[in-house]
Amino acid sequence: MTENKEHLKQIDIAKIVKEMYKCKKLYLYILPITFILSCTLILCVPRYYTTTVKLAPELSSYNSNSLNEIASSFGFDLGGSMNTGDAIFPELYPDLISSNDFLTSLFDVPVTTKDGSISTTYYNYMSTKQKTAWWNKARSWIQQLFKKEEPMSASKNVNPFMLTKRQFDIAKGIASKIECTVDKKNYVISITVEDQDALICATMADTITARLQDFITTYRTSKARNDLNYFTKLCNEAKMKYEKTRRTYGAYADANQDVTLESYRLKQNDLENEMQLQYNNYNALATQVQQARAKVQERTPAFTTLQSASVPIKPAGPKRMFFVLGMTFLAFLLTTAYALRGFLFTEE
């Protein structure tokens, strides 16, 4: 312990400063060059904006007194969402958004830049309107020299089962700009979208949120809507049969008003009974149609928007000042280590 204290006392700050002063020319060369190069590099990187949307989905069933809620309050998840009765529960929403079917559905979204200079589909915007650093352009140019040029594919001719190389790259690029997270404690969905234009960033965040809600709504109500269509079809058929039977009965009754034969009255009673049966069937199916419509409304999930999309004012990155200062400080440390190399070896 005493030796360590004596060693610390032997460190001469003045001598260190003197050694650094001897390499002042090196500092005068390295630091300005590093500063200029850092500024040049970071200015080539295009700025980007981010927008976040937060949603609180409605779960189909949730037991507030269950052990799952108690565990979730401590940050643990015991699979409580499996009790909701849905195959797609909030934890799977990020996988849904990153699927090819969902990503390719965004190709035809119309977008417009904030300054109004570009107005096209999101596919064309991602394909031809993206800014990039010069070294990425050089790398892409070199890659184009060694591979066969692929024809431009339209965003309308997209088969998610068999994407072209260009379509796959565009879908991958879109996926890299979307981040979806789910809070396991309260199942709040956060969707963050990144883009080089502030208006397009907010537009896509709003569109992705709406598409996700539509997909979940379609999934949750699919069986109820199928039942509604089925009962509506049966109800329409029953109505047509009832109206046909009613017309037949009315025509027969009008044509045989003064007839007193028992056979005619029996046939009229049969037609009346048939008409009543058809009416009862139609009335019962009409009731089932109303119940099916109520079921569709019941199964339609409600999403509470906690934070809606908005056009960002300031860019989220890159942090140019921090990058330049960080690189300059790193150059200072490396130069100092080089300047003190002789001093450190001597001390040892």
Disulfide bonds with the S-S distance in Angstrom:
none
